[in-house]
């Protein structure tokens, strides 16, 4: 009987070994099959993504366009590129926003010519300043278009300066320009006038912007 048991156990052990080996082979074969199938599936999905139709890609394209538009809006340029261009552009926006604007009277060309005068006097005129009792005397001279601009601008600007800070301002015609004299009885204002010099006095006062708007509306009494 002992012999029969040993034979039976040996047979069972052999069967178990055969089953285990068979199972291992089956698992290995399954893994070998699954790997290429998975790889092929991934490749197929990638090809499908690359081969999407225009309609399928549209949401992604719209999202990217929206992001670009947002960035453009945040970083949009604001400068007109040229000072006179920007000044006229500002006036046009004001006129278009005003429902009472009488377009039959608007004269933007007059404003453009005035801006040319400003450019000539600011950048091309010669300005020789001399300290005088109580302030400053400036000989503003030029030729051609610059001289014409000086003769148009300085007398009217002297009238504006004469109303500021208790100053006394006058202009006198020269053969090649204008002499602008600005003085004050206040020692602090004397230093102020001299510190400003020609260009500081030229830009002084809050009248320039309203003046430009009035000129564009053809409401100007004088040509400063």
trRosetta pair geometry for C-beta under 8 A, 3 or more apart (Angstrom, degrees):
i j d omega theta_ij theta_ji phi_ij phi_ji
1 4 5.5 -49 -151 32 38 112
1 5 6.5 41 150 -21 67 100
2 5 5.7 -51 -152 32 35 112
2 6 6.5 34 151 -19 65 104
3 6 5.7 -54 -152 34 34 111
3 7 6.4 33 152 -19 66 105
4 7 5.7 -55 -152 36 33 112
4 8 6.3 33 151 -21 67 106
5 8 5.6 -56 -148 36 31 111
5 9 6.2 29 156 -18 67 106
6 9 5.8 -54 -146 37 30 109
6 10 6.3 31 155 -20 64 107
7 10 5.8 -57 -150 36 29 112
7 11 6.4 30 152 -20 64 106
8 11 5.7 -57 -152 35 31 111
8 12 6.4 30 152 -19 66 105
9 12 5.6 -53 -147 35 33 110
9 13 6.3 35 154 -22 65 105
10 13 5.7 -53 -149 34 31 113
10 14 6.5 33 153 -20 63 104
11 14 5.8 -55 -153 34 31 112
11 15 6.5 31 151 -19 65 105
12 15 5.7 -55 -150 35 33 111
12 16 6.3 33 153 -19 67 105
13 16 5.7 -54 -149 36 31 111
13 17 6.4 32 153 -20 64 106
14 17 5.7 -56 -151 35 31 112
14 18 6.4 31 152 -20 65 104
15 18 5.7 -55 -151 35 32 111
15 19 6.3 31 152 -19 66 105
16 19 5.7 -54 -147 36 32 110
16 20 6.2 32 155 -19 66 107
17 20 5.7 -54 -145 37 30 111
17 21 6.2 28 157 -17 65 108
18 21 5.9 -57 -148 38 29 110
18 22 6.2 30 154 -21 65 108
19 22 5.7 -57 -148 36 29 112
19 23 6.3 30 154 -21 65 106
20 23 5.8 -54 -149 34 30 111
20 24 6.4 30 154 -19 64 106
21 24 5.8 -54 -149 34 31 111
21 25 6.4 31 154 -19 65 105
22 25 5.8 -56 -151 35 31 110
22 26 6.3 32 151 -21 65 106
23 26 5.6 -55 -150 35 31 113
23 27 6.4 31 154 -19 66 105
24 27 5.8 -54 -148 36 31 110
24 28 6.4 29 155 -17 65 107
25 28 5.8 -57 -149 38 31 110
25 29 6.3 31 154 -20 65 107
26 29 5.8 -57 -150 36 29 111
26 30 6.4 31 153 -21 65 106
27 30 5.6 -54 -149 34 31 112
27 31 6.4 30 155 -17 65 104
28 31 5.8 -53 -148 36 32 110
28 32 6.3 33 153 -20 64 106
29 32 5.7 -55 -150 36 32 113
29 33 6.5 29 152 -18 65 106
30 33 5.7 -59 -152 36 32 109
30 34 6.1 29 155 -21 69 108
31 34 5.7 -52 -139 35 32 109
31 35 6.4 37 163 -26 65 104
32 35 6.4 -49 -149 26 25 112
32 36 7.7 12 162 -2 56 102
33 36 7.0 -69 -164 40 31 97
33 37 6.3 25 151 -17 67 117
34 37 5.6 -67 -149 41 33 112
34 38 6.0 32 158 -22 72 107
35 38 5.9 -55 -145 35 26 108
35 39 6.3 23 157 -16 63 108
36 39 5.5 -55 -144 40 35 112
36 40 6.0 38 156 -22 69 106
37 40 5.7 -55 -147 37 29 111
37 41 6.3 32 152 -22 64 105
38 41 5.6 -53 -148 33 31 112
38 42 6.5 31 153 -19 64 103
39 42 5.8 -53 -151 34 32 111
39 43 6.4 30 152 -17 65 106
40 43 5.7 -55 -149 38 33 111
40 44 6.2 36 152 -23 66 105
41 44 5.6 -53 -148 34 31 113
41 45 6.5 32 154 -19 65 104
42 45 5.8 -53 -149 35 31 110
42 46 6.4 33 152 -20 64 105
43 46 5.6 -54 -150 35 33 113
43 47 6.4 32 153 -18 66 105
44 47 5.7 -55 -151 36 32 110
44 48 6.4 34 150 -22 65 104
45 48 5.5 -52 -149 33 33 114
45 49 6.5 35 152 -21 65 101
46 49 5.8 -52 -152 32 33 111
46 50 6.6 27 152 -14 65 105
47 50 5.7 -56 -149 39 34 109
47 51 6.0 16 157 -6 67 116
48 51 5.9 -69 -141 49 28 100
48 52 7.2 64 153 -63 60 71
49 52 6.1 -13 -165 -34 35 107
52 56 4.0 -119 -173 87 108 130
52 57 5.2 127 111 -51 125 91
53 56 4.9 98 55 6 74 101
53 57 7.2 -150 95 -1 40 90
54 57 5.8 -64 -147 43 32 105
54 58 6.4 56 152 -53 65 93
55 58 5.6 -30 -154 -6 33 122
57 60 5.6 -64 -167 46 60 109
57 61 5.7 57 140 -24 87 110
58 61 5.6 -61 -143 40 32 111
58 62 6.0 32 160 -21 69 106
59 62 5.7 -56 -146 36 29 110
59 63 6.4 31 155 -21 64 105
60 63 5.7 -54 -150 33 32 112
60 64 6.5 30 154 -16 65 104
61 64 5.8 -55 -150 38 33 109
61 65 6.2 34 151 -20 66 106
62 65 5.5 -53 -145 37 33 113
62 66 6.3 38 153 -24 64 104
63 66 5.6 -52 -151 32 31 114
63 67 6.7 31 152 -18 63 102
64 67 5.7 -53 -152 34 34 111
64 68 6.5 33 151 -17 66 105
65 68 5.6 -55 -149 38 34 111
65 69 6.2 36 152 -22 67 105
66 69 5.6 -52 -146 35 31 112
66 70 6.3 33 155 -21 64 104
67 70 5.7 -53 -149 33 31 112
67 71 6.5 29 154 -16 64 105
68 71 5.8 -56 -149 38 32 109
68 72 6.3 33 152 -21 66 106
69 72 5.6 -54 -148 36 32 112
69 73 6.3 34 153 -21 65 104
70 73 5.7 -54 -151 34 31 112
70 74 6.5 25 154 -16 65 106
71 74 5.8 -57 -148 38 32 108
71 75 6.1 -5 164 13 68 114
72 75 6.4 -77 -139 57 25 86
72 76 6.1 58 156 -74 66 81
73 76 5.8 -15 -146 -31 29 114
79 86 7.0 -53 -166 -86 60 136
80 83 7.9 129 66 -96 114 16
80 85 4.7 -167 140 106 126 101
80 86 3.4 -179 23 -79 137 83
80 89 5.4 178 -105 15 142 150
81 85 6.3 -17 68 71 82 146
81 86 7.6 161 38 -51 48 98
82 85 4.0 73 71 10 98 117
82 86 6.7 -177 82 -13 47 86
83 86 5.8 -59 -149 36 29 110
83 87 6.4 29 155 -20 66 105
83 115 7.9 -176 112 -170 89 118
83 119 8.0 151 75 -88 123 103
84 87 5.6 -51 -146 34 34 113
84 88 6.4 29 157 -14 66 104
84 112 7.0 78 173 -138 121 67
84 115 4.2 121 -130 150 106 139
84 116 7.3 40 -115 -63 153 56
84 119 6.8 -41 -56 -51 124 126
85 88 6.2 -59 -151 39 28 106
85 89 6.1 31 151 -23 64 111
86 89 5.4 -54 -143 36 31 116
86 90 6.4 36 156 -23 65 102
87 90 5.9 -52 -153 30 29 112
87 91 6.8 26 151 -15 62 105
87 111 7.8 -156 124 162 107 114
87 115 6.0 165 73 -107 143 135
87 212 6.5 -96 174 -159 111 157
88 91 5.7 -56 -152 37 36 111
88 92 6.3 38 151 -22 68 105
88 108 6.3 78 -151 -165 111 111
88 111 6.2 138 -105 114 89 126
88 112 6.5 18 -84 -81 136 82
88 115 7.2 -81 -49 -23 97 158
89 92 5.7 -53 -147 34 31 113
89 93 6.6 33 154 -20 63 104
90 93 5.9 -55 -153 33 30 111
90 94 6.7 29 151 -18 64 105
91 94 5.7 -55 -152 35 34 112
91 95 6.3 32 153 -18 68 107
91 108 7.3 157 100 -117 130 95
91 111 6.4 -105 52 -166 172 168
91 212 6.0 -116 -80 137 129 106
91 213 5.9 -172 -128 -99 98 64
91 216 4.8 157 171 -43 138 165
92 95 5.7 -55 -146 38 31 111
92 96 6.1 27 157 -16 66 109
92 108 7.2 23 -77 -105 95 137
93 96 5.9 -58 -143 40 28 108
93 97 6.2 24 158 -17 64 111
94 97 5.9 -62 -147 39 27 108
94 98 6.4 22 155 -19 64 111
94 213 6.4 -56 100 -119 152 115
95 98 5.9 -62 -148 36 30 108
95 101 4.7 95 -170 -118 77 150
95 103 7.9 106 165 -93 120 79
95 106 6.4 71 -155 -113 151 134
95 216 6.6 -111 -59 131 132 130
95 217 7.5 179 -104 -78 110 84
96 101 7.3 -45 -77 15 23 159
98 101 4.6 105 89 -41 101 96
101 106 6.9 25 176 -64 107 119
101 217 7.5 -121 -138 -112 81 98
102 105 4.6 36 103 19 110 111
102 106 7.2 178 93 -34 58 79
102 217 7.6 79 50 -157 89 89
103 106 5.2 -30 -144 4 48 122
105 217 6.4 26 113 178 110 60
105 218 4.5 -134 167 49 88 130
105 219 8.0 58 147 -52 131 75
106 216 6.1 -6 -154 161 82 76
106 217 6.4 -40 -105 -114 62 39
106 218 6.6 -159 -116 -11 13 105
107 110 4.3 33 131 7 114 116
107 111 7.1 142 109 -12 70 84
107 215 7.2 -93 82 156 101 64
107 216 6.5 -167 66 -154 58 33
107 217 7.7 -9 26 90 81 9
107 218 4.3 93 1 -72 117 99
108 111 5.3 -50 -155 37 47 115
108 112 6.3 53 146 -24 71 100
108 216 5.6 24 -93 -136 61 92
109 112 5.4 -48 -148 33 36 115
109 113 6.5 37 153 -19 66 102
110 113 5.9 -53 -151 36 31 110
110 114 6.5 32 150 -19 63 106
110 215 5.4 -144 114 171 111 97
110 216 7.4 -174 68 -92 98 37
110 218 7.0 115 22 -94 150 72
110 220 7.5 -160 145 24 142 136
111 114 5.6 -55 -149 36 33 112
111 115 6.4 34 153 -20 66 104
111 212 5.9 74 -138 -162 112 80
111 215 5.0 132 -83 109 80 115
111 216 4.7 6 -47 -76 139 82
112 115 5.7 -55 -150 35 32 111
112 116 6.6 36 150 -21 64 101
113 116 5.5 -49 -153 31 35 115
113 117 6.7 41 147 -21 64 100
114 117 5.4 -48 -154 32 38 116
114 118 6.5 41 148 -21 66 100
114 212 7.3 -169 94 -112 139 76
114 215 6.0 -26 -3 179 156 166
114 223 7.3 -159 -96 180 105 75
115 118 5.4 -45 -148 33 37 115
115 119 6.5 42 150 -21 64 101
116 119 5.6 -52 -151 34 34 114
116 120 6.5 36 150 -21 65 104
116 145 7.8 -65 150 174 111 125
116 149 7.3 -127 117 -96 73 127
117 120 5.7 -55 -150 34 32 112
117 121 6.3 21 158 -11 68 108
117 148 7.8 -100 -113 109 96 81
117 149 3.8 170 -145 -137 75 100
117 152 5.7 -73 -140 76 146 130
117 153 5.6 160 152 -51 121 118
118 121 6.1 -59 -144 42 29 103
118 122 5.8 22 161 -15 66 116
118 149 7.7 -140 -31 -170 21 127
118 153 7.3 134 -85 -103 57 148
119 122 6.0 -59 -136 42 23 107
119 123 5.8 -18 178 18 63 118
119 124 7.7 41 134 0 67 106
120 123 7.1 -78 -131 52 13 83
120 124 5.1 -51 -160 45 55 120
120 125 6.8 76 140 -42 69 89
120 142 7.2 123 163 155 100 168
120 145 5.7 -130 -111 126 145 93
120 146 4.5 -165 179 -108 108 63
120 148 8.0 0 120 66 165 77
120 149 3.9 128 78 21 134 163
120 150 7.7 -107 119 -38 110 71
121 124 7.4 -36 -62 53 10 77
121 125 4.8 7 -147 -17 49 134
121 140 7.3 17 -151 179 95 131
121 142 7.9 -124 -105 -14 55 152
121 146 7.2 144 -76 -156 46 76
121 149 5.1 -139 -44 129 91 116
121 150 5.8 139 -104 -83 99 65
121 153 5.4 -70 -49 53 159 155
121 154 7.6 176 -133 -53 139 87
121 202 7.1 -179 132 -147 118 141
122 125 7.5 71 3 20 12 103
122 199 7.1 75 -142 -125 77 99
122 202 6.9 168 -96 129 78 151
124 142 6.2 76 122 -131 91 134
124 146 4.6 -116 109 -101 118 131
125 140 5.3 8 166 -172 133 91
125 141 6.8 142 -167 68 82 30
125 142 4.6 -79 -116 -50 67 125
125 146 5.6 173 -78 -178 68 113
125 149 7.6 -122 -61 86 114 111
125 150 5.7 123 -112 -78 131 114
125 177 7.2 114 -153 -127 108 131
126 139 7.8 -12 110 109 94 85
126 140 7.2 159 81 -155 54 42
126 141 4.8 -22 62 65 106 86
126 142 6.2 164 11 -72 80 68
126 177 7.8 -114 60 -58 87 160
127 138 5.6 -9 -166 -173 92 115
127 139 7.4 157 -152 78 41 51
127 140 5.3 -3 -103 -104 78 75
127 197 7.9 99 133 164 135 95
127 198 3.9 23 176 -94 152 171
127 199 7.6 180 38 -42 169 73
128 138 6.8 153 75 -157 43 59
128 139 4.6 -8 57 54 100 101
128 141 7.6 6 5 10 103 109
129 136 5.7 -16 -164 -171 107 113
129 137 7.2 146 -155 80 56 44
129 138 4.7 -21 -98 -100 74 87
129 197 5.8 -86 -55 -145 166 83
129 198 5.9 -136 -61 -41 117 96
130 136 7.3 144 75 -160 40 63
130 137 4.9 -23 65 66 92 96
130 138 7.5 174 20 -82 66 40
130 139 7.8 36 -2 -8 106 95
131 135 7.8 -165 -151 116 61 27
131 136 6.1 -44 -108 -103 50 67
131 137 7.8 120 -148 21 3 79
131 194 6.1 20 -107 -116 101 125
132 135 6.1 -8 66 71 87 65
132 136 6.6 142 23 -118 85 13
132 137 4.7 59 -19 -17 129 110
132 181 6.9 -22 41 -143 150 106
132 183 7.0 -69 90 -85 106 113
133 183 7.3 22 101 -131 60 132
134 183 3.7 47 116 -164 111 110
134 184 5.9 -176 179 53 91 38
134 185 6.5 -20 -134 -82 120 43
134 190 5.7 -114 -162 -105 39 114
135 167 7.6 95 -104 -146 147 98
135 181 7.1 106 94 178 124 71
135 182 5.0 -135 170 102 142 59
135 183 3.5 -143 6 -102 132 54
135 184 5.9 106 -70 9 112 69
135 190 5.7 -119 -77 -132 56 73
135 193 4.6 -29 -141 104 92 156
135 194 6.9 -168 -159 -53 45 82
136 181 7.4 -174 96 -145 48 51
136 182 5.7 1 58 58 87 89
136 183 7.7 -180 24 -77 47 60
136 193 5.2 -163 5 139 109 105
136 194 5.3 155 -60 -94 117 64
136 197 7.3 -147 -164 -113 165 40
136 201 7.7 -150 76 -43 134 146
137 179 6.5 0 -176 -179 95 101
137 180 7.4 165 -156 87 48 48
137 181 4.7 -9 -108 -104 81 86
138 179 7.1 163 82 -157 45 54
138 180 4.8 -11 60 61 99 95
138 181 7.6 -178 21 -77 65 42
138 197 7.8 109 -88 -174 133 59
138 198 5.1 141 -145 -92 153 95
138 201 7.6 -176 1 49 150 145
139 174 6.6 53 -150 -39 94 163
139 177 6.6 100 174 84 71 131
139 179 5.4 -22 -101 -104 65 81
140 150 5.4 -179 125 -144 108 123
140 154 5.9 172 63 -87 145 145
140 177 4.9 -156 98 169 59 131
140 178 5.2 -7 60 63 104 80
140 179 7.4 173 19 -93 74 28
140 180 6.1 33 -9 -2 119 108
140 198 7.0 140 -87 -142 104 125
141 147 7.5 -6 -172 -102 55 86
141 150 7.2 31 -122 -114 18 176
141 174 6.6 -62 -92 90 96 139
141 176 4.5 34 -150 117 108 103
141 177 3.6 -125 -100 -15 52 143
142 146 3.2 -101 158 120 143 116
142 147 4.6 -158 88 -63 82 61
142 149 7.5 -15 71 53 150 95
142 150 5.6 154 29 -23 115 133
142 176 7.0 170 45 165 29 87
142 177 5.9 97 15 -86 67 111
143 146 6.0 41 54 53 42 108
143 147 5.4 3 -131 -29 14 116
143 176 7.1 -27 -77 -154 66 103
144 147 6.1 117 45 17 25 100
144 148 7.2 -52 142 -3 38 100
145 148 5.7 -54 -149 37 34 112
145 149 6.3 36 153 -21 66 106
146 149 5.7 -56 -150 36 31 112
146 150 6.5 35 152 -22 65 103
147 150 5.6 -51 -149 32 33 114
147 151 6.5 30 154 -17 65 106
147 176 6.3 -85 -115 -166 121 58
147 177 6.3 -108 -130 -80 77 66
148 151 5.9 -56 -149 37 31 110
148 152 6.5 26 154 -16 64 109
149 152 5.8 -60 -148 39 32 109
149 153 5.9 10 164 -7 69 117
150 153 6.4 -69 -136 44 23 97
150 154 5.6 10 -178 -15 66 120
150 177 4.8 -43 134 -141 156 81
150 178 5.4 -167 158 6 101 103
151 154 7.2 -39 -108 31 16 102
151 155 7.6 11 -176 -7 47 109
151 173 7.2 39 -124 -124 93 100
151 177 7.5 -138 -59 -144 74 37
151 178 6.6 157 -95 -47 48 110
152 156 7.6 -16 157 8 54 119
152 223 5.5 -67 -167 111 105 119
152 224 7.3 173 150 -96 74 47
153 156 6.5 -84 -163 47 33 101
153 157 5.7 22 159 -19 76 118
153 224 6.0 99 -138 -138 52 71
154 157 5.6 -60 -139 40 30 110
154 158 6.3 39 160 -29 66 101
154 171 5.1 144 136 -131 98 144
154 177 7.8 68 -2 173 157 81
154 178 4.0 171 85 77 155 160
154 180 5.7 -120 -165 -67 114 113
155 158 5.7 -50 -152 26 30 115
155 159 7.2 32 150 -19 60 99
155 171 4.6 -141 -101 71 58 148
155 178 6.8 -135 -48 -129 73 146
155 224 7.7 -128 80 -82 67 110
156 159 5.7 -48 -160 27 39 114
156 160 7.0 39 146 -17 65 100
156 222 5.3 170 -110 128 130 137
156 223 7.0 -159 -34 71 154 55
156 224 2.8 -138 111 -67 146 128
157 160 5.4 -50 -155 34 43 113
157 161 6.4 42 149 -18 70 103
157 171 7.9 89 64 -57 77 138
157 180 7.8 -24 90 -117 107 136
157 202 6.7 -2 -179 -135 157 59
157 224 5.9 166 -50 -153 64 127
158 161 5.7 -54 -146 38 34 111
158 162 6.3 43 152 -29 65 104
158 169 4.7 -162 -163 137 73 106
158 170 5.9 46 179 -162 136 12
158 171 4.0 -145 -28 -29 156 104
158 180 5.9 -154 -86 -131 107 93
158 182 8.0 -147 -133 -74 79 89
159 162 5.7 -49 -149 27 31 118
159 163 7.3 22 154 -13 58 105
159 169 7.6 -138 -60 90 14 111
159 224 7.7 -135 45 -43 112 160
160 163 6.2 -68 -165 35 34 106
160 164 7.0 29 146 -24 67 114
160 204 7.8 161 120 96 111 89
160 205 5.1 -30 157 -66 120 177
160 207 5.5 -121 -136 30 135 152
160 224 7.4 -180 -25 142 121 158
161 164 5.6 -64 -152 30 41 116
161 167 5.8 -59 159 95 82 138
161 169 3.7 60 97 -25 110 169
161 182 5.7 -70 153 -108 139 120
161 201 6.3 20 -108 -171 140 99
161 204 6.4 68 -102 83 90 130
161 205 7.1 -114 -81 -40 55 128
162 167 6.5 -119 -121 97 31 87
162 168 6.3 23 -132 -147 82 37
162 169 4.2 -125 -65 46 73 90
162 170 7.4 68 -81 -61 121 52
164 167 5.6 2 79 24 75 116
164 204 6.4 154 115 147 174 121
164 205 5.8 -109 -72 -84 141 97
165 184 7.1 -45 122 -100 102 139
165 189 5.7 158 151 -129 118 125
165 192 7.2 -118 173 102 158 150
166 184 6.0 81 104 -138 90 105
166 185 7.5 -80 145 38 118 87
166 186 6.3 69 90 -5 136 126
166 189 6.5 -112 73 -73 103 170
167 182 5.5 -8 -178 -168 128 94
167 183 6.9 141 -162 73 76 33
167 184 5.2 -59 -108 -74 64 99
167 189 6.6 -155 -79 169 82 132
167 193 6.8 131 -118 -84 123 123
168 182 7.3 157 80 -153 48 47
168 183 5.1 -21 60 64 98 86
168 184 6.9 163 13 -82 78 46
169 180 7.1 -8 -167 -172 97 88
169 181 6.9 168 -148 89 51 53
169 182 4.6 -5 -102 -104 91 80
169 183 7.9 169 -77 21 48 59
170 180 7.7 169 88 -150 44 47
170 181 5.2 -5 58 57 87 99
171 178 5.1 -10 -170 -178 110 120
171 179 6.8 150 -160 76 55 51
171 180 5.3 -18 -103 -98 82 67
171 181 7.7 178 -84 19 34 71
172 178 6.8 143 71 -164 41 67
172 179 4.4 -15 59 56 97 104
172 181 7.5 28 -2 -5 106 109
173 178 6.1 -42 -109 -107 43 71
173 179 7.9 -54 21 16 5 81
174 177 4.8 2 62 64 116 65
174 178 6.1 -163 14 -83 92 16
174 179 5.7 98 -42 -31 112 90
180 198 7.8 114 61 -124 133 80
180 201 7.2 160 134 116 141 144
182 193 5.2 -164 112 -150 112 127
182 201 6.0 -163 -8 -130 160 143
183 190 7.4 3 -157 -107 62 84
183 193 7.2 -168 -109 83 24 178
184 189 3.6 -68 113 104 166 123
184 190 5.4 -144 63 -63 98 64
184 192 7.7 13 22 53 154 106
184 193 6.2 170 1 -26 113 133
185 189 7.9 30 54 56 39 125
186 189 4.0 67 77 12 106 110
186 190 6.8 -169 90 -17 53 80
187 190 5.3 -47 -148 27 35 117
187 191 6.8 34 155 -15 64 100
188 191 6.0 -55 -157 36 33 108
188 192 6.3 39 144 -24 65 108
189 192 4.9 -48 -144 35 40 121
189 193 6.2 46 155 -23 69 99
190 193 5.9 -50 -150 32 29 111
190 194 6.5 21 154 -11 62 108
191 194 5.9 -60 -146 43 31 107
191 195 6.0 33 155 -23 66 111
192 195 5.8 -59 -147 36 25 112
192 196 6.5 26 156 -21 62 105
193 196 6.0 -57 -153 31 28 110
193 201 7.1 38 -152 -81 72 116
194 197 7.2 29 177 -65 38 63
195 200 7.1 -36 113 64 64 172
196 199 7.8 -144 165 76 72 54
196 200 2.8 -144 -169 104 78 132
196 201 5.0 109 123 -48 126 70
196 204 6.8 14 -163 -60 151 123
197 200 5.3 88 51 18 66 107
197 201 6.9 -134 99 -4 29 96
198 201 6.2 -69 -152 39 22 105
198 202 6.2 22 155 -24 64 111
199 202 5.3 -52 -145 33 34 118
199 203 6.5 18 162 -8 67 105
200 203 6.5 -64 -148 42 27 96
200 204 6.5 50 149 -52 61 99
201 204 5.4 -36 -151 -2 35 126
203 208 7.5 -27 -154 -41 61 149
205 208 7.0 124 93 -25 88 83
206 209 7.4 -43 177 30 66 100
206 210 7.5 50 135 2 80 112
207 210 6.0 -71 -156 53 49 103
207 211 5.2 56 151 -34 81 115
208 211 5.6 -64 -149 36 24 117
208 212 6.5 25 156 -22 63 104
209 212 5.7 -50 -150 29 33 111
209 213 6.7 30 154 -15 63 103
210 213 5.7 -55 -150 37 36 111
210 214 6.2 35 153 -18 69 107
211 214 5.8 -55 -146 38 29 110
211 215 6.3 32 154 -22 64 107
211 220 7.4 58 -165 -105 73 111
211 224 6.9 -63 -160 100 143 87
212 215 5.6 -53 -147 34 30 113
212 216 6.5 30 154 -18 64 105
213 216 5.8 -54 -150 36 31 110
213 217 6.4 22 153 -11 65 109
214 217 5.7 -61 -147 44 32 107
214 219 4.4 -92 -165 73 82 104
214 220 5.4 115 125 -70 101 73
215 218 7.5 31 179 -78 34 30
215 219 7.6 -96 -65 49 20 67
215 220 4.8 22 -97 -41 66 132
220 223 6.8 94 138 -91 137 39
